Amino acid sequence: MKLRVIYKGKYNAGVLWRDENGYHFEYEDDFISNENTFPISVNMPKSQKRVDSERLFSNFQSMLSEGYNRELQCKALGIDLSDDWSLLMYTCENDTIGAITLKRMEE
């Protein structure tokens, strides 16, 4: 499953996905060339079209609940507490902290 990364509710910033090699993010060309947009993270500059990591990128990790709220969300959704990817997919579509939201993409 891929996630569309939405910036400020109106710009398609790029696509986030996970595979056997880790986590990947790739900016959309239109987002890169748009002077009204900023990088989604200081660690993910627009000059670097694609970023890869063995672990979930910290800017997406920071969107997730912690502690008791995380326990409640995981229990309600039937997700393992350590499954950051599923939690990200199901809880970061609306009302997130910051300028980024995520939408599941049809494959």
N, C-alpha and C positions, 0 to 999 in steps of 0.2 A: 504494500500500500504506500502510495506517495501522498505527501501533504503539500498543498499549495500554500505558500507563505504570503500573507496579505499585509501590506504596510499601510497604516493609518486608514484602514477600512476601504481603500479605493485603488491601491496600486498592487498589481501582481509582482511581488519582489522576486519570487523564484520558486523552486521546488526542493523539498526536503524528502529524503528517503533513506531506508536502511536495507542493507543486504548482508551477505556473508562476509563482506570485507569491512563492514562498519557503517558509519553514517556519512551522508553526502548532502551537500547543498549546492545548488547551481542557480545563479542569478539569471533573470530574464534579460535579454538584450535591451528591451524598451526601458526597463527599470535602470539599468546601468547608464543609459544615455540621457535619462530624465534628470535635468538639473534641479528639479523640485524635490528629489528624494535623497535620502542619506543612507549610508550602509546600515544594515540591520544590526550590526555589532561592530565595535572597534576591531575585533579579531577577524572580521569578515569584510574587508574593504571591497568596494565596488570594482576596484582594479583587478581583483582576483575573481574571475567568473565562477570557478568551481572550487569548493573546499571539501576536503575529506578528513575523517577522523575515526579512530577506533571507538571513541566514546561519544555520547550525545554532546553536542556543542553546548557550552556553558550558557549562552543566551537563551537557548530553548530549555535547558535544564532549570533555569531560574524561573520559568513560567509555571512550573509544577508546584502543587501544594506540598507541604511538609507536615510531619508530625501527625497529630490527631485528625486534621482535615484530610490528609492523604489517606489515612486508614479508613475514614468514612467513605471517601470517594471510591477507593479500591474495592471495599466491601460491597457498596451499592452497584458497582459496575462489574463485579466478578473478576477483578484484575489482581494479579499478584502484586504485592507491595513493591517489589523490585523491578516491575515492568514499566520503565519510564516511557517507552515508545507507545504502548497502548494508552497509558494515562494521558500522554500528550495528544494522541488522536482524539480521545473522547472528552477532554476537558478544556481544550484551548481554542475552541471555535468561537466563543463569545465571551465578553467580559473579562478579558485578560489584562494584566498589568502591562502598561507600555503600549507601543505602537504596532505590535505584531499580533495577528490572529492566524489560525491555521484552518484550512478546509480540506477534508478528505477528497481525493481525486478518484474518479472512476478509472479503472484500468481496462 
